[in-house]
Amino acid sequence: YVASAMLLWQLFSSIFSDVSNSIIGNANLFSKVYFPKIVIPLSTILVCLVDFLISLIILVALFIIAGQPIQWHIVLAPFFILLTVINGLGIGLYFATINVKYRDVKFIVPVILQFGLYVTPVIFSTNYYLERLPVWMHWLFCLNPMVGAIDGFKYALFGGDAVFNSGYFIVSVAMSFLFLFIGLKYFYKFERDFVDYI
């Protein structure tokens, strides 16, 4: 149960980290030939997905060893994997753009990921957090886009009542697409200035 959530969190953190450093890490490409700059962050995602697939094989082996029955909900798993990719890409693009101008941003990313691990239902369930938080903080907790992705992935693998509350779940999923929109918009707005700063 924890391994499945950790697997998805690792995918998110690697995409977020790699995308946020992708522009600075490939600065030498910008001065040579023109090409769509979005290709660089997108290409880093492919590497992260290969690592994820290897880890997914290990998770399947754990399922078999533990004798965990496979539910019909498993067909939903690719959607939540895609949602995790969207989260990493959206937030990563925003930080990649800021990182071009303010190089110290790259030192903040690991701190954000470390903090995010504790405010995301990776080790504990969402219900565990909601039972201990004041009611007014429930919506705030569910503004974390990875809450919906991880709880949805757990539901796809284990079924049951892994999806905590449909309203909170929809808010969390909506935040994923909002962050993607903001990340893409901010990236395309400032991509012409990348060469000047690099």
C-alpha positions as CSV (number, residue, x, y, z in Angstrom):
1,Y,0.0,0.0,0.0
2,V,2.8,2.4,0.9
3,A,5.0,1.2,-1.9
4,S,2.4,2.0,-4.5
5,A,2.0,5.6,-3.2
6,M,5.8,6.0,-2.9
7,L,6.2,4.8,-6.5
8,L,3.9,7.5,-7.8
9,W,5.5,10.1,-5.5
10,Q,9.0,9.2,-6.9
11,L,7.7,9.6,-10.4
12,F,6.3,13.1,-9.6
13,S,9.5,14.2,-7.7
14,S,11.8,13.0,-10.5
15,I,9.8,14.7,-13.2
16,F,9.4,17.9,-11.2
17,S,13.1,18.0,-10.4
18,D,14.3,17.1,-13.9
19,V,12.0,19.4,-15.7
20,S,12.8,22.4,-13.4
21,N,16.5,21.9,-14.2
22,S,16.1,21.0,-17.8
23,I,16.5,24.5,-19.4
24,I,19.7,25.4,-17.4
25,G,21.1,21.9,-17.9
26,N,20.8,22.1,-21.7
27,A,21.8,25.8,-22.1
28,N,24.3,25.0,-24.7
29,L,21.6,23.9,-27.1
30,F,19.9,27.2,-27.3
31,S,22.6,29.1,-29.1
32,K,23.1,26.5,-31.8
33,V,19.9,26.1,-33.7
34,Y,16.2,27.1,-33.3
35,F,13.8,24.4,-32.1
36,P,10.7,24.4,-29.9
37,K,12.1,24.9,-26.4
38,I,9.3,22.8,-24.8
39,V,11.0,19.7,-26.3
40,I,13.7,19.8,-23.7
41,P,11.5,19.5,-20.6
42,L,9.3,16.9,-22.4
43,S,12.3,14.8,-23.2
44,T,13.3,14.6,-19.6
45,I,9.9,13.0,-18.8
46,L,10.7,10.0,-21.0
47,V,13.7,9.2,-18.9
48,C,11.6,9.4,-15.8
49,L,9.0,7.1,-17.2
50,V,11.5,4.5,-18.1
51,D,12.7,4.4,-14.4
52,F,9.0,4.3,-13.3
53,L,8.3,1.3,-15.5
54,I,11.2,-0.6,-14.0
55,S,9.9,0.2,-10.5
56,L,6.4,-0.7,-11.6
57,I,7.6,-4.2,-12.4
58,I,8.9,-4.5,-8.9
59,L,5.5,-3.4,-7.5
60,V,3.7,-6.1,-9.6
61,A,6.1,-8.6,-8.1
62,L,5.2,-7.4,-4.6
63,F,1.5,-7.8,-5.5
64,I,2.1,-11.4,-6.6
65,I,4.2,-12.2,-3.5
66,A,1.6,-10.7,-1.1
67,G,-1.2,-12.5,-2.9
68,Q,-3.0,-9.2,-3.5
69,P,-6.0,-9.8,-5.8
70,I,-6.2,-7.6,-8.9
71,Q,-9.4,-5.6,-9.0
72,W,-11.2,-4.2,-12.1
73,H,-10.3,-0.7,-10.9
74,I,-6.8,-1.3,-12.2
75,V,-7.9,-0.1,-15.6
76,L,-8.0,3.4,-14.0
77,A,-4.3,3.3,-13.0
78,P,-2.9,4.8,-16.3
79,F,-5.1,7.8,-15.8
80,F,-3.6,8.5,-12.4
81,I,-0.1,7.9,-13.7
82,L,-0.8,10.5,-16.4
83,L,-2.2,12.8,-13.8
84,T,1.1,12.5,-11.9
85,V,3.1,13.3,-15.1
86,I,0.8,16.4,-15.6
87,N,1.6,17.5,-12.1
88,G,5.3,17.1,-12.4
89,L,5.3,18.8,-15.9
90,G,3.1,21.8,-14.9
91,I,4.9,22.7,-11.7
92,G,8.3,21.8,-13.2
93,L,7.7,24.2,-16.2
94,Y,6.9,27.0,-13.8
95,F,10.1,26.4,-11.8
96,A,12.2,25.8,-15.0
97,T,11.2,29.3,-16.2
98,I,12.0,31.0,-12.8
99,N,15.2,29.0,-12.6
100,V,16.5,30.6,-15.8
101,K,16.4,34.1,-14.3
102,Y,17.0,33.2,-10.6
103,R,19.6,30.4,-10.4
104,D,19.1,29.8,-6.7
105,V,15.6,28.4,-7.3
106,K,17.2,25.0,-8.0
107,F,18.1,24.8,-4.3
108,I,14.5,25.3,-3.3
109,V,13.1,22.4,-5.3
110,P,14.5,19.6,-3.0
111,V,13.1,21.4,0.0
112,I,9.7,21.6,-1.6
113,L,9.8,17.9,-2.5
114,Q,10.8,17.0,1.1
115,F,8.0,19.1,2.5
116,G,5.5,17.8,-0.1
117,L,6.2,14.3,1.0
118,Y,4.8,15.0,4.5
119,V,1.7,16.9,3.2
120,T,0.7,14.2,0.7
121,P,-1.0,10.9,1.6
122,V,2.1,8.7,0.7
123,I,2.7,7.0,4.0
124,F,-0.7,7.7,5.7
125,S,-4.1,7.8,4.0
126,T,-6.0,11.1,3.3
127,N,-8.6,10.1,5.9
128,Y,-5.7,10.0,8.5
129,Y,-4.9,13.6,7.7
130,L,-8.5,14.8,7.4
131,E,-9.4,13.3,10.8
132,R,-6.6,15.3,12.4
133,L,-7.0,18.6,10.6
134,P,-9.6,21.3,11.4
135,V,-12.5,21.2,8.9
136,W,-11.5,24.6,7.4
137,M,-8.1,23.0,6.4
138,H,-9.6,20.1,4.5
139,W,-10.0,22.1,1.3
140,L,-6.5,23.6,1.8
141,F,-5.1,20.0,2.1
142,C,-6.9,18.9,-1.1
143,L,-5.4,21.8,-3.1
144,N,-2.3,19.6,-3.3
145,P,-2.6,18.1,-6.8
146,M,-0.8,14.9,-5.7
147,V,-3.6,14.1,-3.2
148,G,-6.0,13.2,-6.0
149,A,-3.3,11.3,-8.0
150,I,-2.1,9.2,-5.2
151,D,-5.5,8.4,-3.7
152,G,-6.8,7.6,-7.2
153,F,-3.8,5.3,-7.8
154,K,-4.4,3.5,-4.5
155,Y,-8.1,3.1,-5.4
156,A,-7.1,1.7,-8.8
157,L,-4.9,-0.9,-7.2
158,F,-6.7,-1.8,-4.0
159,G,-10.4,-0.7,-4.5
160,G,-12.4,-0.1,-1.4
161,D,-12.8,3.4,0.0
162,A,-9.4,4.7,-1.0
163,V,-11.0,7.7,-2.7
164,F,-11.8,9.8,0.4
165,N,-14.4,12.4,-0.7
166,S,-15.6,13.0,-4.3
167,G,-15.7,16.8,-3.8
168,Y,-12.1,17.0,-2.4
169,F,-11.0,14.6,-5.1
170,I,-12.4,16.7,-7.9
171,V,-10.7,19.8,-6.4
172,S,-7.3,18.0,-6.3
173,V,-7.6,16.8,-9.9
174,A,-8.7,20.2,-11.1
175,M,-5.6,21.7,-9.4
176,S,-3.5,19.4,-11.5
177,F,-4.8,20.9,-14.8
178,L,-4.7,24.4,-13.4
179,F,-1.0,24.0,-12.5
180,L,-0.3,22.6,-16.0
181,F,-2.1,25.6,-17.6
182,I,-0.1,28.0,-15.4
183,G,3.2,26.2,-16.1
184,L,2.7,26.2,-19.9
185,K,1.5,29.8,-20.0
186,Y,4.4,31.1,-18.0
187,F,6.9,29.0,-20.0
188,Y,5.7,30.2,-23.4
189,K,5.5,33.8,-22.1
190,F,9.2,33.9,-21.2
191,E,10.8,31.4,-23.5
192,R,12.0,34.2,-25.9
193,D,14.0,35.7,-23.1
194,F,15.8,32.4,-22.2
195,V,18.8,33.1,-24.5
196,D,19.3,36.5,-22.9
197,Y,19.6,35.0,-19.4
198,I,21.5,31.9,-20.3
